[in-house]
């Protein structure tokens, strides 16, 4: 096993994870992106129920979405994206605070996002594949959406005019 690291971030409960195995040689790469036993030993003991991917083109922004029951383990399988995580838990001391991460198929970082946090990402490569494990089944009706450019959040994005859905542009549930 390579060096498996789980690092705390500025947001309480949000973790930056370096996968347990990330091997490269003349044949290519091998990356272990989840191992229940190893992750549980490191304190990531959620039971994941669903895996999803989204594939997007350069400058597509997806999110900011979340709900109050789902924890997500996010990774970038292909390309590169800029990920933003926002605490949306009312009455939490860090409510409205955000942190950004760059995830790519080169650094192989993962981010554990607790329930109550919104997340969004903008693609910085030609295309990117966003992968996330979820602790609950997708429930569109239970989600919240935050405006990507909400002045109260004051999030810095590396793209000024991203491509996005109407839902994400307007920040409407």
For each residue, the residues with C-beta under 8 A, 3 or more apart:
1: 4 20 21 38
2: 19 20 21 22 23
3: 18
4: 1 18 19 20 38 42
5: 17 18
6: 15 16 17 18 42 43 44
7: 15 16 17 18
8: 15 16
9: 14 15 16 99 111
10: 14 97 99
11: 14 85 87 94 97 98 99 117
12: 87 92 94
13: 112 114 117
14: 9 10 11 85 99 111 112 113 114 117
15: 6 7 8 9 44 111 112
16: 6 7 8 9 101 109 110 111
17: 5 6 7 44 73 109 110 111 112
18: 3 4 5 6 7 22 108 109 110
19: 2 4 22 31 32 33 75 108 110
20: 1 2 4 32 35 38
21: 1 2 30 31 32
22: 2 18 19 29 30 31 32 108
23: 2 29 30 31
24: 28 29 30
25: 28
26:
27:
28: 24 25
29: 22 23 24
30: 21 22 23 24
31: 19 21 22 23 108
32: 19 20 21 22 35
33: 19 75 77 108 110 131
34: 39 48 73 133
35: 20 32 38 39
36: 39 40
37: 40 41
38: 1 4 20 35 41 42
39: 34 35 36 42 44 45
40: 36 37 43 44 45
41: 37 38
42: 4 6 38 39
43: 6 40
44: 6 15 17 39 40 73 112
45: 39 40
46: 71 73 135
47: 135
48: 34 51 73 133 134 135
49: 134 135 136 137
50: 133 134 136 137 138
51: 48 131 132 133 134
52: 131 132 134 138
53: 77 129 130 131 132
54: 62 129 130
55: 78 127 128 129 130
56: 60 62 81 123 127 128 130
57: 60 123 126 127 163
58: 123 124 125 126 127
59: 122 123 159 161 162 163
60: 56 57 122 123 162 163 164
61: 120 121 122 123 148 157 159 162 163 164 168
62: 54 56 65 120 121 122 130 164 165 168
63: 84 118 119 120 121 145 146 148 168
64: 84 86 118 119 120 145 146 147 148 168 171
65: 62 118 119 120 143 144 145 146
66: 70 86 88 113 115 116 117 118 119 143 144 146
67: 70 115 136 139 142 143 144
68: 89 115 116 142
69: 115 135 136 142
70: 66 67 115 134 135 136
71: 46 112 113 114 115 134 135
72: 112 113 119 132 133 134 135
73: 17 34 44 46 48 110 111 112 113 132 133
74: 83 103 110 111 112 113 119 130 131 132
75: 19 33 103 108 109 110 111 131 132
76: 79 80 81 103 104 105 108 109 128 129 130 131
77: 33 53 105 129 130 131
78: 55 105 127 128 129
79: 76 104 105 123 124 125 126 127 128 129
80: 76 102 103 104 105 106 123 124 125 128
81: 56 76 102 103 104 121 122 123 124 125 128 130
82: 100 101 102 121 122 124 157 158
83: 74 100 101 102 103 111 119 120 121
84: 63 64 98 99 100 119 120 121 155 157
85: 11 14 98 99 100 101 111 113 117 118 119
86: 64 66 96 97 98 117 118 119 146 153 155
87: 11 12 92 94 95 96 97 98 116 117
88: 66 95 96 116 117 118 144 146
89: 68 92 94 95 116 117
90: 95
91: 95
92: 12 87 89 95 116
93:
94: 11 12 87 89 97
95: 87 88 89 90 91 92
96: 86 87 88 152 153
97: 10 11 86 87 94
98: 11 84 85 86 87 153 155
99: 9 10 11 14 84 85
100: 82 83 84 85 155 156
101: 16 82 83 85 109 111
102: 80 81 82 83 107 109 124
103: 74 75 76 80 81 83 107 109 110 111 121
104: 76 79 80 81 107 108 109 125
105: 76 77 78 79 80 108
106: 80
107: 102 103 104
108: 18 19 22 31 33 75 76 104 105
109: 16 17 18 75 76 101 102 103 104
110: 16 17 18 19 33 73 74 75 103
111: 9 14 15 16 17 73 74 75 83 85 101 103 119
112: 13 14 15 17 44 71 72 73 74
113: 14 66 71 72 73 74 85 117 119
114: 13 14 71 117
115: 66 67 68 69 70 71 135
116: 66 68 87 88 89 92
117: 11 13 14 66 85 86 87 88 89 113 114
118: 63 64 65 66 85 86 88 144 145 146
119: 63 64 65 66 72 74 83 84 85 86 111 113
120: 61 62 63 64 65 83 84 146 148 168
121: 61 62 63 81 82 83 84 103 128 130
122: 59 60 61 62 81 82 157 158 159 162
123: 56 57 58 59 60 61 79 80 81 127 128
124: 58 79 80 81 82 102 128 158
125: 58 79 80 81 104 128
126: 57 58 79
127: 55 56 57 58 78 79 123
128: 55 56 76 78 79 80 81 121 123 124 125
129: 53 54 55 76 77 78 79
130: 53 54 55 56 62 74 76 77 81 121
131: 33 51 52 53 74 75 76 77
132: 51 52 53 72 73 74 75
133: 34 48 50 51 72 73
134: 48 49 50 51 52 70 71 72 137 138
135: 46 47 48 49 69 70 71 72 115
136: 49 50 67 69 70 139
137: 49 50 134
138: 50 52 134
139: 67 136 142 143
140: 143
141:
142: 67 68 69 139
143: 65 66 67 139 140 173
144: 65 66 67 88 118 173
145: 63 64 65 118 167 168 171 172 173
146: 63 64 65 66 86 88 118 120 150 153 171
147: 64 150 153 170 171
148: 61 63 64 120 155 157 162 164 168 169 171
149: 155 157
150: 146 147 153 154 155 171
151: 154
152: 96
153: 86 96 98 146 147 150
154: 150 151
155: 84 86 98 100 148 149 150
156: 100
157: 61 82 84 122 148 149 160 162
158: 82 122 124
159: 59 61 122 162
160: 157
161: 59
162: 59 60 61 122 148 157 159
163: 57 59 60 61
164: 60 61 62 148 168 169
165: 62 168 169
166: 169 170 172
167: 145 170 172
168: 61 62 63 64 120 145 148 164 165 171
169: 148 164 165 166
170: 147 166 167
171: 64 145 146 147 148 150 168
172: 145 166 167
173: 143 144 145
